[in-house]
């Protein structure tokens, strides 16, 4: 009788949860299927080198809306690119310094940082610090001093180009990185403007919720103005949908709507909600070192692979045009 009751409860629980492991029948649960998928994806990705762009590429990671996973995306994509064999530099341009924290870089007041770079008191190479957990990844940290930079630079005539000058100097050095990621603050102020002017493109994290499109449209108009007035080279625009909750219809609807409005820019790879992704920075790590085989780690590896392939494809599309123009 007891075995019969247990079997009935097991059946009901399986139906409610969409399938739980039945040890007697060997059926798998959604959790086990997800773990198996993660393992298979990691086997395909591990040891695979990412394509190296023919020239250094600078990408600003930006969204003026807070809480969309911007810094989380910046540090985890940077880690995944470096683990894929690329030389990667992160410029932390957010006074909160969260990217510096996640990558294990000290950023107490007085540390040589993005603030000194903007004021012309330091080069990026002098400010870079190696990430302790990930070879090939260096970071220019941000300190609280950066919060005053917008006020100090507001009267400077060329205030929008200070970071571009520092980046241009970096990219002609013999040990230049393959990809530079700039983590922007959650605003469209002078720090973000400097990042946009210094960049070849944007990676825009968009949270899977209904306010996402409104903020994205405003950001898009800002990008178009910067292209017209300050940086026509701001061409590589990529959108990654973050914080997807597979249990809700809302996430799927928002992701579908973003793809409908921006079909060419949205990456196929998406980032699900994950407790481990949120926990990792408290241990001064990215999720790729904190939980290498977890769902969040797999998601950011896929984002990095797709991003690297897009950048390489853009390079190959440009080169024939240059050759035909020269001829």
N, C-alpha and C positions, 0 to 999 in steps of 0.2 A: 504493500500500500504506500509506504514512504517513498519508494523508488518511483511509483506512478505519479505521486504529487510533485516530486522533484522534476520529473520529465515534463509535466504540464507547465510548471513555473518556468522551466528553461525554454520551452516552446514560446510561451507568451513574451518572455523577455527578448527572445530572438526577434520576434515579430515587431516588438516595440522599437528596438534599437537598430533594426535593419540588418540583423545577422550578428550573432556572437559565436565564438569558437565552440563547436560541439566536439568535445574530446573523443567521444565514442565514434562519431561519424567522420571526423577529420575535416568538417567544413570550416572555412575561414571567415573571419569577421572583417568589416571594413577597416579596422585598425591594422589587422595583420596584412590585408591587401595593400594598405598604404605603406607599411614598413617594407614589404616585399618590393613595391614599386620604387621606393627610395633607394633600396640596396641595388636594384637593377640600374637605376639612373646613375648612381655613384660609380658603379663598375664601368659604365660607358664614359663617364667624365674623367675619372681619375687617370692620371698619366697622359691625358690629351692636352697638348700645348695649344694655347689660343693663337689665332693669327695676329701677327705683329703689324700694326699700321706702318705704311711706308714713311710716314713722318709723324712727329709727336702730335697728339690730339688733346685738346683741352675741353673738358665737359663740366659745366656747372650743374650741380644737383640743387634744384630750386622748386619752391612752391610757396607763395606768400601766405597760404593757409597753414597754420600750425597743426601738429598732431596727425600728419599724413604719413609719417615714416620716412621723412626726408633724410635726416642724419643717419638713421638706421640703414636706409638704402645706400647712402654714400659710403659708409664704412664697410658694409658687407659686400657690396659690389667691388670696392677697392681690394678687399681681401681675396675675393674670388678671382679677380683679374691677376693679382700677384701670384696666387697659387697656380694659375694657368700659365705661368712662365713669363709674364710681362713685367716690365719695370714700371712701377706705379708711384705717383706722388699724390698726396692729399693735402690740400690747402684748407685749413679750418678757418672759415671767414665768419663764423657765428660767435659773438662774444660769450655765449654760454659755454663754449668749449666742449660740447658733448662728443664731437667726433674725436677730439684729442683724448678724452676719457676712455671711449670705447676702444681706441687703438693703443692704450697703455702709455700715452705720452704725457709727461708732467707738464702742467700749464699754469703754475702758480704765477702770481704777479711778479714781474721782473724777468720772466723767461723770454728769451728772444722769440718773437712770434710774428703773426700776420700784421699786427699793429706796427712794429718797427719796419716791416717790409713796405707797407703803404706810405709811411712817412719818409722812406728813402734812407733809413738808418741801418738797414740790413738787407742783404740779398736773400733770395729764397734758399739758395744752397747753404748759406750760413745758418739759416733758421731751421732747416730740415733736421729731424731726428728719426732714426730707424725704428720701425715698429718691432717690439721685442719678440712677438710671436710669429711674424710672417716675413720671411726673407724677400727682398725685392720691393718692399713697401716703405716709403719714407713719408713723414708728416711734418708740415709747418703748423705748429699749434696755435690756438687762439687763447688769449688771456682776457680778463675783464677790461683791460686797458682799451681793447678794441671798441668797447661801447662808446668811447669818447671820440673815436676817429671821425665819425660823421660830422660832429660839431667842429672839430679842428680843421677839417678839410673843406668845409662848406664854401669858403670864400676863395678857394684855389681855382684858377681858371681851367686847369686841366684835371680837375678832381676825379673825373670818370675814367681816366686812363692810367692811374698810378699802378694798379695791379697788372695791367697789360704790359707795362714797361718792365716790371719785375719778371713776369712770365716769359716775355720775349728774350730777356737776358738768360734765363734758365734754359730755354730750348735751343740755344746755340752752343751750349757747353758740351764737352765730349761725353759726359756721363748723364746726358739728359734722359728723362723718363719717356716711356712709350705713351703713357696716358696720364694726364693730370686731372684729378677730380677736385672741384671746388665746392665745399659744403657751405651753402648760403644760409643766412638767417631767414626766419619766417616773415619776411617783409620785402617790400620793393624799394628800399632806401638806397643810400649811397654805396653800402657794402655790396648789395646784390647787383647794383648797376655796374660797379667795378668788375664783378665776376662775369657778367654778361658781355661786357666789352672785351674782356680778356679771353673769351671762350670761342671755340669752333661750334659748340652745340650745347644742348640742354638735355638732362635726364630729369623728367618731371614725375615724381611719385604722386599718384592720385588715389586717395582713399576710396574704397568701395561704399560710398554713401551719397545721398542725393544732393548735398551741397557741392559736390566735387566739380560738376560741370560749370557751375556759376563762377567759381574761382578760376577754373582753367580757362574759360573764355576771356576773363580779364587779363590773366597772365599772357595769353596769346596776343592780345592787342598790344601789350607792353613790349613783347618780343618784336613784333612788326615795326613798332616805332624805333626801337634800338637798331634794328637792321637798316632802316631808312636813314637814320641820322648819325649813328656812331659805329656800327659794326656790321657791315654787309656780309661778313664771313660767318655769321651766326646761323648756320644752315642745318646742322645735324640735330634734329629735334626728335626725342624719344620719350614716350610716356609708359610708365609701368604702374599697373593697378596693384595696390597694396591692401593689406588687412582684409583680405577676402574671407568671409565666413561661409564655408560650404554648407552650413546647416540652414541658411536663410536664402529665400528667393531674392531678397533685396540686393545682395552682393552680385548675383548673376545678372540682374537687370541693369544695375549701374555699370558693370563691366561691359555689357552689351551696348549700352547707350554711348559710353565713351568710345568704343570701337566704331560705332556708327558715325560719330561726328569726326573722329580723327583716325580713319582706317589705315593710313600709311604710317602713322607715328606710333601707334600703340604696339608694344611688344607682345608677342604670344605668351611669353612667360609671365606668370603672376605670382604674387607673394601672399600666402595665407596668414591669417592670425596665428600667432604662436607664442606661447608663454616663454619658451626658451629664447626666442629672439629678444623679448623684453628683458629677460634676466641677464643676458650676456654682458651688457655694459656695466652692471654693478660689480662684475668681476674683472673689469678693464679688458674685455675681450669682445671679439665679434662672435656671432653664432657659429661661424665656420671653425673656430678653434674651441668654442665652448661645448658645442654639440655637433661634431662634424657630420654625423649621419642622420641628423634630424630633418624634419620637413622644411624648416626655415633655411637650413644650410643648403639643401638641395635646390630650393626655390631660387636663392640668390646666386648659386652657381649657374643655373639655367639663364637667369637674367644677364649675368656677366658674359656667358657664351654667346647669347643672341646679340648683345651689344657689341662685343668684339667683332663678330661676323658682319654686322651691319657697317661698322666703321671700315673694315677691310674691303667690303663690297663697294662702299662709297669711294674709296681710294682707287680701286680698279676701274670704276666708271669714269673718274676724272682723268686718269692718265691718257687714254686714247684721244680724248678731246684736246689735251695739251699737245700731243704729238701731231694731230692733224692741223692744229693752229700753226705750229712751228713750220710744218711743211708748206 
